[in-house]
Amino acid sequence: MKTVPSVQTVRLPSVDRILGDAACAALIAQYGRAQTLDAARALLASLRAAMLAGTQAPLELSEIAAQLAQQLQAQSRSSLRAVFNLTGTVLHTNLGRALLPDAAVQAVVEALQWPMNLEFDLETGKRGDRDDLVEELLRELTGAEAATIVNNNAAAVLLMLNTLAQNKEVIVSRGELVEIGGAFRIPDVMTRAGAVLREVGSTNRTHRADYANGINENTALLMKVHCSNYAITGFTKSVELDELVPLAAEHGVATAVDLGSGTLVDLAQYGLPHETTVRETIAAGADLVTFSGDKLLGGPQCGVIVGRADLIAKIKRNPLKRALRVGKLTLAALEPVLQLYRAPDLLAERLTTLRLLTRPSSAMRAQAQEIAPQLQQVLGDSYAVTAEAMLSQIGSGALPVDQLPSFGLAVRATASCRIGNALGVLEQRLRGLAMPVIGRIGQDTLWLDLRCLESAHHDRFVAQLAQLQS
Ligand SMILES: *Cc1c(COP(=O)(O)O)cnc(C)c1O
């Protein structure tokens, strides 16, 4: 029979003794007295309960101090952590989308530490407008008359619709009523913006006449939406912007295009599939264009609205703009990213997103061949690791049907594997590493796509593999 200790036999030092111990002085210096005291109380309570239950042997003061240090360290670890994105999706929304180039990182660090002329004109000494910091660059890169920046593209669409079409109708083709991940649906945003959606055409085919018949005296806008995350193929027809523009002009209504990904250059010059650029959309006559800053553009999370100066001015006067505006960190990061676009010939090297999307196969193959035996060794004979060709995606709704030939590691359970749900278990172990590794499971294989493991991070990745050894 197990002997349960009585309350009297539970011997634990007092909180005061623990906090007075030399080992705890460093903890108090690091975490502060109040936090250390709370953690010590909680630790003593759980130790007392465990001792009473007979599951905990008496501890030395030094052992208690060590546990206290561990607990304080664990609770002060940041919940937002860096991970290795080996999912094969370069712009992964759940992993924070675009990674920023060094120039942007430096600018953000400076903006964090210094006052900035965010809304202050250094020439006149008067109050300025934060959009002015990047508007000129955006005009230059898109050919638009004016620009404004908000928190993300969803905000850009909301603000644009609310400003131009509150209590008015907006005509959208049925084939373009998209839902982007994370509950962004065109019909719902339309309602929240106070605009009335008038759907025209059918899912697969919409004609110019459908738009023409949909226009009435209450129409404010003809809107096109990029079918970011799906494609309609087969018997299809959609109306191009250059057909809609004259129709809109004829009836005195405006045109708006939600492009999703803000592509500022022709990607074909880097060997990627062509994606309609903002400049092409403006040149085709769109009055307003909205797009994300952290998709193909490769910048910080934000939404950009470019287009006609009078309409942008109206948008800026909307009180919602104040609620949706960006902070100095976003603008600090955005400007150097836009600057990179002035040198398209150097862009594939400097803009992280584009560098990842254009990484040569040979580099990824060599890396996979080097890592495969190392991973095989730590995993043992329950798993088979091979270097294999695989397909990655751009992600975030850009070119959803186009996949990029990539290279990485394929891990499968072997015949001698006795672990139930072996791949799920391994996926979890990878996520549990000091710097979590995120892969993807499919076809009885755990895929670790190496496209996003650039050589600068290779050693760090390999160094922690040893932690997987069971
Ligand atoms: C991604 C996307 C959005 C939403 O953009 P966020 O920057 O994620 O808010 C809106 N419309 C389209 C067409 C998109 O592709």
The ligand as an SDF file (V2000), in Angstrom:
LIG
                    3D

 15 15  0  0  0  0  0  0  0  0999 V2000
   -5.9340   38.2590  -50.9810 C   0  0  0  0  0  0  0  0  0  0  0  0
   -7.0690   38.9660  -51.5700 C   0  0  0  0  0  0  0  0  0  0  0  0
   -7.8210   39.8660  -50.8090 C   0  0  0  0  0  0  0  0  0  0  0  0
   -7.5530   40.1220  -49.3650 C   0  0  0  0  0  0  0  0  0  0  0  0
   -6.3070   40.7450  -49.2110 O   0  0  0  0  0  0  0  0  0  0  0  0
   -5.6370   40.8550  -47.7600 P   0  0  0  0  0  0  0  0  0  0  0  0
   -4.4080   41.6620  -47.9920 O   0  0  0  0  0  0  0  0  0  0  0  0
   -5.3760   39.4540  -47.3250 O   0  0  0  0  0  0  0  0  0  0  0  0
   -6.6070   41.5410  -46.8680 O   0  0  0  0  0  0  0  0  0  0  0  0
   -8.8730   40.5110  -51.4330 C   0  0  0  0  0  0  0  0  0  0  0  0
   -9.1610   40.2850  -52.7250 N   0  0  0  0  0  0  0  0  0  0  0  0
   -8.4440   39.4160  -53.4850 C   0  0  0  0  0  0  0  0  0  0  0  0
   -8.8430   39.2190  -54.9110 C   0  0  0  0  0  0  0  0  0  0  0  0
   -7.3700   38.7270  -52.9320 C   0  0  0  0  0  0  0  0  0  0  0  0
   -6.6610   37.8760  -53.6680 O   0  0  0  0  0  0  0  0  0  0  0  0
  1  2  1  0
  2  3  1  0
  2 14  2  0
  3  4  1  0
  3 10  2  0
  4  5  1  0
  5  6  1  0
  6  7  2  0
  6  8  1  0
  6  9  1  0
 10 11  1  0
 11 12  2  0
 12 13  1  0
 12 14  1  0
 14 15  1  0
M  END
$$$$
